[in-house]
Amino acid sequence: MIKLKNINRIFQVGDQQVHALKNITLDINSGEYLSIMGPSGSGKSTLLNIIGMLDQPDSGSYHLQGKEVTHLTDNTQSMIRSSQIGFIFQFFHLLPRLTAAENIALPMMLAGVPYAERKQRTNKILQLLEITERADHKPEQLSGGQRQRVAIGRATIMQPKVLLADEPTGNLDRHAGHEVIKILEQLNQKGITLIIVTHDPELGERAKRKIKFIDGSITTDTGTDLA
């Protein structure tokens, strides 16, 4: 499903070059549950951004669903991203003026999905995430765990093939974090490919496949039983 070959990413920081990713070659099969772990600055989030087409590699190739996507136009990448990839971030990134339901429905509105279908799908997601009673609340009226549930709803409302989660429990207490991970794992069990970047060893160890990064290179990959 995801094939990265010899991916390099270099950043210019002042008068120095930082080699964030060094010849990364990685295959991820459909339906995998993968964690990416490593210290700060090791390249984890850079890799996630490239998989999510939020950033471009300086060299190497990236194939998604058998299609070369490395050098597509921004508009084409945006279309693929909106239909195939969902994002969950540590800081939620909800729009403060929108209600929980409106935040979840936003990707559908941007994609031109008719109102009746938007409402039906949003209600279904709210029920699945057990936040129906918070549908009309704005983010400031929600707990951290509820905000992350809204973020999960927004990330999955377009029925993506891949879900990318960057420190999804980093701003949550232990109980809320555990509830969020249970939801993500349930989505994975339904067939969504789940890739989690985390500093939390306990969270990382839950994944069926574990990759560890140091200084822009993969040092450990437990492999996959789906190959």
C-alpha positions in Angstrom: 0.0 0.0 0.0 2.8 2.4 1.0 6.2 2.1 -0.6 9.0 4.4 0.3 12.4 4.0 -1.4 15.6 5.8 -0.6 13.8 8.8 0.9 16.0 11.7 2.0 15.0 14.9 3.6 17.4 17.7 4.4 16.6 20.9 6.3 18.7 24.1 6.3 19.0 25.3 9.9 21.0 28.5 10.0 24.3 27.7 8.3 24.0 23.9 9.0 22.2 21.2 7.1 20.2 18.7 9.1 19.7 15.3 7.5 16.3 14.5 8.9 15.8 11.3 6.9 18.6 9.2 5.5 17.8 6.8 2.6 14.6 5.5 4.2 13.2 2.4 2.5 9.9 1.1 3.9 6.9 -1.0 2.8 3.6 -0.8 4.7 0.8 -3.2 3.8 -2.9 -2.4 3.9 -4.4 -2.9 7.3 -1.2 -2.8 9.3 -0.9 -1.3 12.8 2.5 0.4 13.0 4.2 2.5 15.6 7.2 4.7 14.9 9.3 5.5 18.0 12.5 7.4 18.8 13.9 10.4 20.6 13.0 14.0 19.7 14.6 15.1 16.4 15.1 11.5 15.2 12.9 12.0 12.1 9.7 10.4 13.1 7.3 13.3 12.4 9.2 14.2 9.2 8.5 10.7 8.0 4.9 11.0 8.9 4.6 14.3 7.1 6.0 12.8 3.9 3.7 9.8 4.1 0.8 12.3 4.5 2.1 14.4 1.7 2.4 17.4 3.9 6.1 17.6 3.0 8.2 16.5 0.0 11.4 14.4 0.1 14.5 15.9 -1.4 15.2 12.5 -3.1 13.7 9.1 -3.3 10.2 7.8 -4.4 6.9 7.4 -2.7 4.1 5.1 -4.0 0.7 5.1 -2.5 -1.8 2.4 -3.6 0.5 1.6 -6.5 0.7 5.2 -7.7 3.8 7.4 -7.7 2.9 10.5 -5.7 6.3 12.0 -5.0 6.2 14.7 -7.6 2.5 15.3 -8.2 1.2 18.9 -8.1 0.0 20.4 -4.8 -3.6 20.2 -6.0 -3.4 16.6 -7.0 -1.7 15.6 -3.7 -4.4 17.5 -1.8 -7.1 15.6 -3.6 -5.4 12.2 -2.8 -4.8 13.3 0.8 -8.4 14.4 1.4 -9.8 11.1 0.1 -7.2 8.5 1.3 -5.4 9.9 4.4 -6.7 11.0 7.8 -4.6 13.0 10.3 -4.7 13.1 14.1 -2.4 15.5 16.0 -1.4 16.0 19.6 -3.0 19.5 19.7 -6.3 18.6 18.1 -6.4 21.5 15.6 -10.1 22.0 15.9 -11.7 25.2 14.7 -12.8 27.1 17.8 -15.9 28.7 16.2 -17.3 25.4 15.0 -19.3 22.9 17.1 -18.1 19.3 17.5 -20.5 18.2 14.7 -19.4 21.0 12.4 -15.7 20.2 13.0 -16.3 16.6 12.1 -18.4 17.5 9.0 -15.9 20.1 7.7 -13.9 17.8 5.3 -17.2 16.7 3.7 -18.3 20.3 3.3 -15.0 21.1 1.6 -15.4 18.1 -0.6 -18.9 19.1 -1.7 -20.8 16.3 0.0 -24.5 17.1 0.0 -26.0 18.4 3.3 -28.3 15.4 4.0 -25.4 12.9 3.6 -23.1 15.1 5.7 -25.6 15.1 8.5 -26.2 11.4 8.3 -22.6 10.5 8.3 -21.7 13.0 11.1 -24.5 11.6 13.3 -23.2 8.1 12.8 -19.6 9.1 13.7 -20.8 11.0 16.8 -22.7 7.9 17.9 -19.7 5.7 17.2 -17.4 7.9 19.3 -20.0 8.3 22.1 -20.1 12.1 22.0 -23.6 12.6 20.5 -24.6 14.7 23.5 -21.6 17.0 22.9 -22.5 17.6 19.2 -23.4 21.2 19.7 -20.6 22.1 22.0 -17.6 24.1 20.8 -14.0 22.9 21.5 -13.6 25.1 24.6 -16.6 23.3 26.1 -15.1 19.9 25.7 -12.5 17.9 27.7 -9.2 16.9 26.1 -10.5 13.4 25.5 -13.7 14.6 23.9 -11.7 17.0 21.6 -9.5 14.2 20.5 -12.6 12.1 19.7 -13.9 15.0 17.6 -10.5 15.1 15.9 -10.7 11.3 15.2 -14.2 11.9 13.8 -13.0 14.6 11.5 -10.0 12.4 10.4 -12.1 9.4 9.5 -15.3 11.0 8.1 -14.0 10.7 4.5 -13.4 7.0 5.1 -9.6 7.1 4.5 -7.4 4.1 3.8 -4.6 5.4 6.1 -4.8 7.1 9.5 -1.7 9.0 10.7 -1.5 9.8 14.4 1.3 12.1 15.7 1.4 11.8 19.5 -2.4 11.3 19.7 -2.3 10.9 23.5 0.3 13.5 24.3 -2.1 16.1 25.6 -4.4 13.6 27.4 -4.5 12.1 30.9 -3.9 8.3 31.2 -7.6 7.4 31.2 -8.5 9.6 28.2 -5.4 8.5 26.3 -6.4 4.8 26.8 -9.9 5.5 25.5 -8.6 7.2 22.5 -6.2 4.4 21.7 -9.0 1.9 22.0 -11.0 3.8 19.4 -8.0 4.0 17.0 -7.4 0.2 17.4 -11.0 -0.5 16.7 -10.7 1.5 13.5 -7.6 -0.5 12.6 -9.6 -3.7 13.2 -12.1 -2.5 10.6 -9.3 -2.3 8.0 -7.8 1.2 8.3 -4.0 1.2 8.1 -2.9 2.8 11.4 0.5 4.6 11.8 1.3 6.1 15.2 4.3 8.3 16.1 4.9 8.3 19.8 7.4 8.9 22.6 5.4 6.6 24.9 7.0 3.1 25.0 3.8 1.6 26.4 1.7 3.0 23.5 4.3 2.1 20.9 4.5 -1.5 22.2 0.8 -2.0 21.5 1.3 -1.9 17.8 1.7 -5.1 15.9 4.7 -3.7 14.0 7.3 -1.4 15.7 9.9 0.8 14.0 12.5 2.7 15.9 14.3 5.8 14.6 17.7 7.3 15.6 19.3 10.3 13.7 17.1 9.9 10.6 17.6 6.2 10.2 15.6 3.1 10.9 17.4 1.1 13.6 14.7 -1.5 14.3 11.8 -2.9 12.3 10.0 -5.8 13.7 8.5 -6.5 10.3 5.0 -7.5 9.4 2.9 -10.6 9.5 0.8 -9.4 6.6 3.5 -9.7 3.9 
